[in-house]
Amino acid sequence: MLTYALVFFSATAWAATPAAPVSANQIFTRWLAAYNDGNGEALQTVLSTYGIDHTAQRYLDIRQTFGPFEVLTRAVETPDTVAAIVRGTTSDRGVLITVAIDPANRPRLKTLQLEGVEIPVAFRPARLEMPALIAQSRARLDALAAQDKLSGTVLLAQDGKVLMAWQGGLADRQQGIPVDSTTTFRLASLNKMFTAVAILQLAEAGKLTLDDRIAQHLEHYPNPAVATGVTIRQLLNHTSGLGEIFDEAFEARKASLKTLADYWPVYGAAAPAFKPGTQDQYSNYGYILLGSIIEAASGQSYDAYVEQHIFAPAGMTSTGAAPEATLVPGRAVPYTLNDGQWVRETKTLPLRGTSAGGGYSTAQDLLRFAEALRAGRLIPAAALDAATSPQNTKGWYGYGFMVSGEGEPHQYGHEGGAPGANAALIVVPSNGYVVIGLSNVDPDAMENVVNFVGNRLPLSQRGLSASPAAPATTRPATRSRTR
């Protein structure tokens, strides 16, 4: 299972004061009932009553991704604190929900927190034999397409051999063009894998080290404290403390963000959210800076470097990052849901793909990338092992790859999503499996299908008896929608 990010929601005091004493479990039960019912009014009443300064819509958005929550077990249960592990019924994902009363302001909450967590062994889905898995996966995909909830492509392969290929829905609704095996889709954050591989290649070539500071490569970077205080390693594993680029002002600014360096004066002034290296925080801006470092260390533009050193060696002929204004044959039109209707998405798209996300590819090209990695054609085996092992404080990220599981069920890959784009890639190196899903509609239907497949892949072909699904490691925080 690939990891997923949830937002931390913490309480702040509101004016209303509940009359009767209540326990944390009562508050949790009331919140969960409103959440599972999708009742925004009831959710807002709970939030307001117990001092959570957030709108119900935040939680309804999570429900769109995860579905209603099924309570699996309680890790903590006292009168003032409940920590329950739940599973999203449509997403297969585990979430730890913590509800804690503020003893100085009882019964207001000091914490209402949602955090990704691995599902306990007893509750993980059973592995399936391949014919059953393929049949169930196709049925899910066909149902989603029939309900107009998904359009895109899914590929399941082992050792480079395709076991299942599915396409459904429309690449262009206005023209009536169906998705086919050659359709290219926006990758969102899957580009981060290319960026990390490029950095590791340059490290192998002696052009940089992972413990170099930003300042050693970007001498004109406008924030000296960040430049001298943050390392390449911290940018790679999301422990830099740097933040987001897809903020509320992005739409107004994006026309001027033509190069990676154009992002510096806009987003570079902010101090890290914490001391670099001490915590995790998903950072798109950190990967913008990695792209700039690739340019400085290689003497090439980011696009030229990845084309020459990643796409060409892997045989990826349909992958790139041309501007949105450029006509790319076969590139799917992005669609976002607006008042129950799919409409063409334009406002959140970046000017072009970057080192943080936003490029495009096909499922076949991504399979070529995964196989080139496994064969050692892009980076040595030791570098790939480091990149796909836990490298941050909570163990959900390596260098450019989300990671989960240990031993035979170990997985690595990436997920990405933004309005009109949803992509996911899973590699199970012990059995040679690769699962790829690409879509031109909003998250998270495609990710959920890929997650479903990844959790149930049979692991017995190479001497491993059937076992529960690989655990997902904790990833903090709604995921940043990455372009």
C-alpha positions in Angstrom: 0.0 0.0 0.0 1.3 3.4 -0.8 1.1 6.0 1.9 -1.4 8.8 2.0 -1.4 12.2 3.6 -4.0 13.6 5.9 -4.2 17.1 7.4 -3.7 17.6 11.1 -6.8 19.3 12.5 -6.2 20.9 16.0 -8.7 22.6 18.2 -9.0 26.3 18.9 -11.6 27.7 21.3 -14.9 29.0 20.1 -17.5 30.9 22.1 -20.2 28.2 22.5 -20.0 26.2 25.7 -21.7 22.7 25.9 -23.9 22.3 28.9 -23.5 18.7 29.9 -20.2 16.8 30.8 -19.2 14.4 28.1 -16.3 12.0 27.5 -13.9 11.9 24.6 -15.6 8.7 23.4 -19.0 10.4 23.2 -17.6 13.3 21.2 -15.7 10.8 18.9 -18.9 8.8 18.4 -20.9 11.9 17.6 -18.3 13.2 15.1 -18.0 9.8 13.4 -21.7 9.4 13.0 -22.0 12.8 11.3 -18.9 12.1 9.2 -20.2 8.7 8.1 -23.6 10.1 7.2 -22.0 12.9 5.2 -24.1 15.3 7.2 -22.4 18.7 6.9 -24.8 20.4 9.3 -24.4 17.8 12.0 -20.6 17.9 11.5 -20.5 21.6 11.8 -22.5 21.4 15.0 -20.0 19.0 16.5 -17.0 21.2 15.5 -18.6 24.4 16.8 -19.8 22.8 20.0 -16.4 21.4 21.0 -14.2 24.2 19.8 -12.8 23.1 16.4 -12.2 26.1 14.3 -12.6 24.4 10.9 -15.5 23.9 8.5 -17.4 20.7 8.0 -16.4 20.8 4.3 -12.8 19.8 5.2 -14.0 16.5 6.6 -16.5 16.0 3.8 -13.6 16.4 1.3 -11.8 13.6 3.2 -14.9 11.5 3.0 -14.9 11.9 -0.8 -11.5 10.2 -0.8 -11.8 7.6 1.9 -15.5 6.9 2.1 -17.2 6.3 5.5 -14.9 5.1 8.2 -15.0 1.6 9.8 -13.6 1.5 13.3 -11.0 -1.3 13.6 -9.6 -0.9 17.0 -8.9 1.7 19.7 -5.2 2.3 20.5 -6.1 4.6 23.4 -9.3 5.0 25.3 -9.6 7.1 28.5 -12.3 9.5 29.6 -10.4 12.4 28.0 -8.7 10.8 25.0 -9.6 8.4 22.3 -7.3 7.3 19.6 -9.1 5.0 17.1 -7.7 3.2 14.0 -10.3 3.3 11.3 -10.4 2.2 7.6 -11.8 4.1 4.7 -14.5 1.8 3.2 -13.8 2.9 -0.4 -10.1 3.4 -0.1 -8.5 0.6 1.9 -6.5 3.2 3.8 -5.9 3.3 7.5 -6.4 6.5 9.6 -5.6 7.2 13.2 -8.2 9.6 14.6 -7.3 11.2 17.9 -9.9 13.1 20.0 -8.6 14.7 23.2 -10.4 17.0 25.6 -8.6 20.1 27.0 -8.6 19.5 30.8 -8.3 23.3 31.4 -11.4 24.0 29.2 -13.4 20.9 29.5 -15.2 19.5 27.5 -13.7 21.5 24.6 -11.2 19.6 22.5 -7.5 20.4 22.4 -7.1 17.8 19.6 -9.1 16.4 16.7 -6.4 14.9 14.5 -6.5 12.6 11.5 -3.3 10.9 10.4 -2.4 8.1 8.0 -1.5 4.9 9.8 -0.8 1.3 8.9 -3.8 -1.1 9.3 -3.2 -3.7 12.0 -2.3 -7.1 10.7 -5.5 -8.7 11.7 -7.5 -6.3 9.5 -5.4 -6.3 6.4 -7.1 -7.7 3.2 -6.1 -11.2 2.1 -3.9 -11.7 -0.9 -5.8 -13.0 -4.0 -4.8 -15.4 -6.7 -4.0 -13.5 -9.9 -7.1 -14.5 -11.9 -9.4 -13.4 -9.0 -7.5 -10.2 -8.5 -7.7 -9.3 -12.2 -11.4 -10.1 -12.3 -12.2 -8.0 -9.2 -10.1 -5.1 -10.4 -11.7 -5.1 -13.8 -15.1 -5.2 -12.2 -14.3 -2.2 -10.0 -12.9 -0.2 -12.9 -15.8 -1.0 -15.2 -18.3 0.0 -12.5 -16.5 3.3 -11.9 -16.4 4.1 -15.6 -20.1 3.1 -16.0 -21.0 5.5 -13.2 -18.8 8.2 -14.9 -16.6 8.4 -11.8 -13.4 7.5 -13.6 -11.7 7.7 -17.0 -8.1 6.5 -17.5 -5.9 3.5 -17.8 -4.5 0.8 -15.5 -1.6 -1.5 -16.1 -0.5 -4.5 -14.1 2.7 -6.2 -15.0 5.2 -8.7 -13.6 8.9 -8.7 -14.8 7.8 -6.4 -17.6 5.1 -8.7 -18.9 1.6 -7.1 -18.9 -0.9 -9.2 -16.9 -3.8 -6.7 -17.2 -4.4 -3.6 -19.2 -7.6 -1.6 -18.8 -8.7 1.6 -20.5 -12.0 3.3 -20.0 -13.8 6.6 -20.3 -13.0 9.6 -22.5 -9.8 11.4 -23.1 -11.7 14.3 -24.6 -15.4 14.6 -23.8 -16.1 17.4 -26.3 -14.6 15.4 -29.2 -15.8 12.1 -27.9 -12.3 10.6 -28.0 -11.9 7.5 -25.9 -8.9 6.7 -23.7 -6.6 4.1 -25.4 -3.2 2.6 -24.6 -1.4 5.6 -26.2 -3.2 8.3 -24.3 -0.9 10.5 -22.2 -2.0 11.7 -18.8 -0.7 14.4 -16.4 1.5 12.8 -13.7 1.1 15.3 -10.9 3.7 14.4 -8.3 5.0 11.3 -10.0 7.6 13.7 -11.6 9.3 13.7 -8.2 10.6 10.2 -8.9 12.4 11.6 -12.0 13.8 14.5 -10.0 15.2 12.2 -7.3 16.7 9.9 -9.8 18.4 12.8 -11.5 19.9 14.0 -8.2 21.2 10.5 -7.4 22.7 10.3 -10.8 24.6 13.5 -10.2 25.7 12.3 -6.9 27.1 9.1 -8.5 28.9 11.4 -11.0 30.5 13.4 -8.2 28.7 16.6 -9.1 27.1 16.9 -5.6 26.5 15.0 -2.4 23.2 14.6 -0.6 24.6 16.5 2.4 25.5 19.6 0.4 23.7 22.7 1.4 21.5 24.6 -1.1 24.0 27.4 -1.0 26.8 25.2 -2.5 24.8 25.0 -5.7 22.5 28.0 -5.8 24.8 30.8 -4.9 22.2 33.5 -5.7 19.4 32.0 -3.7 17.6 34.9 -2.0 17.1 33.4 1.5 20.6 32.9 3.0 19.2 31.2 6.2 17.5 28.5 4.1 20.4 28.2 1.6 22.9 27.5 4.4 20.6 25.5 6.7 18.9 23.0 4.3 20.6 20.0 2.7 19.8 18.2 -0.5 18.9 15.1 1.5 16.3 17.1 3.5 14.8 18.4 0.2 14.6 14.8 -1.1 12.9 13.2 1.9 10.6 16.1 2.8 12.2 17.0 6.1 13.4 20.5 4.9 10.5 22.3 6.6 9.9 24.2 3.3 6.3 24.5 2.1 3.8 24.7 -0.7 3.7 26.4 -4.1 0.1 25.6 -5.0 -1.4 28.2 -2.7 -4.4 30.5 -3.1 -2.4 33.0 -5.1 -1.0 30.4 -7.5 -3.5 31.1 -10.3 -2.6 34.8 -10.3 1.1 34.1 -10.3 1.5 31.1 -12.6 1.9 33.1 -15.9 5.1 34.5 -14.5 6.5 31.2 -13.3 8.2 30.2 -16.5 11.5 28.8 -15.0 12.3 27.1 -11.8 14.2 30.2 -10.6 11.0 32.2 -11.1 9.6 30.4 -8.0 12.4 31.6 -5.7 11.3 35.2 -5.1 7.7 34.2 -4.8 8.1 31.3 -2.3 11.6 31.5 -1.0 11.2 34.1 1.7 9.4 31.9 4.2 11.4 30.3 7.0 11.2 26.5 7.4 8.2 25.4 9.5 10.5 23.5 11.8 14.2 22.9 12.2 15.3 21.0 9.1 15.7 17.3 9.5 13.5 17.1 12.7 10.0 16.5 11.2 8.2 15.6 8.0 6.2 18.0 5.8 5.4 17.3 2.1 7.1 20.1 0.2 6.5 20.9 -3.5 8.7 23.9 -3.1 11.5 21.6 -2.0 11.3 19.7 -5.2 11.4 23.0 -7.2 14.7 23.7 -5.5 16.0 20.2 -6.4 15.2 21.0 -10.0 17.2 24.2 -9.7 20.1 22.2 -8.2 20.0 19.7 -11.1 20.3 22.6 -13.5 23.3 24.1 -11.6 25.1 20.9 -11.1 24.6 19.6 -14.7 24.8 22.8 -16.7 21.6 21.8 -18.5 17.9 22.8 -18.1 15.9 20.4 -15.9 13.9 19.2 -18.9 17.0 18.6 -21.0 18.7 16.7 -18.3 15.8 14.3 -17.5 15.2 13.8 -21.2 18.8 12.8 -21.9 19.6 10.9 -18.7 16.2 9.3 -17.7 13.6 9.2 -20.5 16.0 8.3 -23.3 17.8 5.5 -21.5 14.5 4.0 -20.3 12.9 4.3 -23.8 10.2 6.7 -22.6 9.2 8.3 -25.9 5.9 9.7 -24.8 6.9 11.5 -21.6 7.6 15.2 -21.2 6.7 18.5 -19.6 5.7 20.7 -22.6 3.7 23.8 -21.6 -0.1 23.4 -21.4 -0.5 25.8 -24.3 1.5 23.3 -26.5 -0.5 20.8 -28.5 0.7 17.4 -27.3 -0.8 14.6 -29.5 -2.9 12.2 -27.4 -2.7 14.2 -24.1 -5.9 13.8 -22.3 -8.1 16.8 -21.4 -8.3 17.3 -17.6 -11.7 17.4 -16.1 -12.8 18.4 -12.6 -16.2 18.0 -10.9 -18.3 21.2 -10.6 -21.8 21.0 -9.3 -22.0 17.3 -10.2 -20.7 17.8 -13.8 -17.3 17.2 -15.3 -15.9 20.4 -16.7 -12.6 21.2 -18.3 -10.0 22.1 -15.7 -7.8 25.1 -16.6 -7.3 27.4 -13.6 -5.1 25.2 -11.4 -2.8 23.9 -14.2 0.8 25.2 -14.0 2.3 26.9 -17.1 4.2 23.7 -17.7 5.5 20.6 -15.8 8.2 21.1 -13.3 10.6 19.1 -11.1 7.8 19.0 -8.5 5.1 17.7 -10.8 2.9 18.4 -13.8 4.5 16.5 -16.6 2.8 13.8 -18.6 3.3 10.2 -19.7 1.7 6.9 -20.7 1.2 3.8 -18.6 3.6 1.9 -21.0 6.3 4.6 -20.5 6.0 4.4 -16.7 6.4 0.7 -16.9 9.6 1.2 -18.9 10.8 3.6 -16.2 10.1 1.1 -13.5 11.8 -1.7 -15.4 14.8 0.5 -16.1 15.1 1.3 -12.4 14.9 -2.4 -11.5 17.5 -3.3 -14.1 20.0 -0.7 -12.9 20.0 1.3 -16.1 19.3 4.6 -14.4 21.0 4.4 -11.0 23.0 1.6 -9.3 21.2 -0.9 -7.1 22.6 0.6 -3.9 21.3 4.0 -4.8 17.8 2.6 -5.7 17.8 0.7 -2.4 18.5 3.9 -0.5 15.9 5.9 -2.5 13.2 3.3 -1.8 13.9 2.8 1.9 12.5 4.9 4.6 14.5 8.1 4.9 12.4 10.6 6.8 11.3 10.8 10.5 8.1 8.7 10.1 9.3 6.3 7.5 6.8 7.0 4.7 9.3 8.5 2.2 12.6 7.7 0.8 14.3 9.9 -1.8 11.5 10.8 -4.3 9.6 7.6 -3.6 6.8 6.8 -1.2 7.6 3.5 0.6 5.8 0.9 2.7 6.2 -2.6 4.0 9.2 -4.6 4.9 10.8 -7.7 3.4 8.9 -9.5 0.6 5.8 -7.2 0.7 8.0 -4.0 0.5 6.6 -1.5 -2.0 7.7 1.8 -3.4 6.3 4.3 -5.9 4.4 7.5 -5.8 0.9 9.0 -5.9 -0.2 12.4 -7.3 -3.3 14.3 -7.7 -4.8 17.7 -8.6 -8.1 18.8 -10.2 -8.3 16.9 -13.4 -5.4 14.5 -12.7 -4.8 11.4 -10.6 -1.8 9.1 -11.0 -0.2 6.3 -9.0 2.6 3.8 -9.4 3.5 0.8 -7.2 6.5 -1.4 -7.5 6.8 -4.7 -5.5 10.5 -5.5 -6.2 10.5 -8.9 -4.6 8.0 -10.3 -7.1 8.6 -7.9 -10.0 5.2 -6.4 -9.9 4.4 -3.0 -11.2 0.9 -1.4 -10.9 0.2 1.9 -12.8 -3.0 4.0 -12.8 -3.4 7.3 -14.7 -6.6 9.4 -14.9 -7.8 12.7 -16.3 -10.4 13.3 -13.6 -10.1 14.4 -10.0 -8.6 12.3 -7.2 -8.9 9.8 -5.7 -10.8 7.1 -7.6 -7.7 6.0 -9.6 -5.4 5.9 -6.5 -8.0 3.9 -4.7 -8.1 1.2 -7.4 -4.3 1.0 -7.6 -4.2 0.7 -3.8 -6.8 -2.1 -4.0 -4.6 -4.0 -6.5 -1.4 -3.4 -4.6 -2.8 -4.6 -1.3 -4.0 -7.9 -2.8 -1.2 -8.9 -5.1 -0.3 -12.6 -4.6 3.2 -13.0 -3.2 3.5 -16.8 -3.4 5.0 -17.2 -6.9 8.6 -16.9 -5.7 8.5 -19.0 -2.6 6.5 -16.7 -0.3 3.4 -18.1 1.2 0.3 -15.9 0.9 0.3 -13.2 3.5 -1.6 -10.1 4.5 -1.1 -6.9 2.6 2.0 -4.8 3.2 1.5 -2.2 5.9 1.3 1.4 5.0 3.6 3.7 7.0 2.4 6.9 8.5 2.3 10.0 6.4 1.2 13.2 8.1 -1.3 15.3 6.6 -5.4 16.4 3.2 -2.5 15.6 0.8 -1.1 18.6 -1.0 -2.6 18.5 -4.4 0.4 18.3 -6.6 0.4 19.3 -10.3 
